[in-house]
Amino acid sequence: MSSPWRHPATRTAIVAGAVLIAGLAREMVLARAFGLSSELDTFLVVASIPMAAIAVFSGTFQSAAVPVITEVLQEPPQSGVGFHAVLRRYAAALAGLTIAWFGVTQLVPETLAIFVFAPPGPVATVMLVVTVVFGAIVAALSAYGLAVGLSTTVTLAPAAVPLATAIVVLMTDQRTSVVLFGGLLIGNISAAASLFGALRRAGAPISSLRMDGRFRRKLLRRGSILAPGTIVMAMTAPVDLYFAGVLITGAAAALNFGGKVPLALIGIGGVVISNVVFPAMSRRAVARDFDALRATARRWTVVSVVAGIASATLVIMASDVLIAVLYAGGDMRAEALPSISRVQQMFALSLPTFWMGLVWSRALIALDDTVTIAWIGLVAFVVNGVGNHILSGALGVSGIALATSVMYLVTTSIAGLRLRLVLGRRIAQ
């Protein structure tokens, strides 16, 4: 019997933990350098739109591409367009959309008035556009890496982003949002370079993967169905920051710092599910072994519940200590720490439901039920917006975090009910 430490999920979780540490190191640097300042608020809010664009591309492309690439690798077409050509088209389209967005913000500054901040300057705009392009490249290379079994490398690559940001901030005395944009850009370029190199060393350069018209149409169909739901789901982060931004100065930064530990823990489980469990469920779906797929979903649901409850309990009980250790000192005011701690506790409530929902939604995607995922994204956006409006008025910035936890509870319930119905039908056939 093989050791559990040799299981891909265990290795991926350990690597994801290293990425978590890198992310927390960046937040410690930002907290001491910027505190709850307007400069950090500006960076977080202005960058939230392009970062949401990267999240949309990453979520849509990876969810659509991993099952398709898995099928391509099992049934290689005799001819077709190289994956690098597909990647160029997606990156160019995303860059065009980002340029259009920033063009509007420069010509009509009132478009950013809802965020209570001025639009970014020319230098920051160029940095963010290039960052979005490289973010798209990282997402596409990650999908290919997962399909060929490079889950550990795919998991580790994003660590370059927080590390680069922290290093850039430490290397300069300037405390401006442009410095943060520069770190973001350098990190995404580094992540893309590391994935290119890993694929080449594994004997799977992107030029070797070819897709004929059938596979490209399948990828486009899956992506077009998933995109609307992913877009509205990704917009929950900018919406959260908007509600925080109109409360008081520093509220957006407080929301950011308070969410880091719970969202990083969510990310560890999410990486394991997306990088290990999802490819396995995709292979079972392609082989039409639906009983094995159901067994996999059930096993990881149990793991999600147990690990989620334990993690949430630990974070809630130790919240004050964690916040003090991570963020006290420098320009961070001591009286701001309790509010950040309350935000952290509210975010922690989402740990069990997020992991369960991710297992179930990935199972639905493996079963090609992408329409449900699109509807779930729409429901999430509505629930989050209504929750923010009600709870931020009652609880302040911690109410915004609580609304996120409520959103995950609702969407997870929908995914679970739909998966039970779809799997039952497939097994009965």
Summary of the structure (lengths in Angstrom):
residues: 429
radius of gyration: 20.9
end to end distance: 34.5
largest distance: 65.2
contacts: 1554
relative contact order: 0.13
helix: 86%
strand: 1%
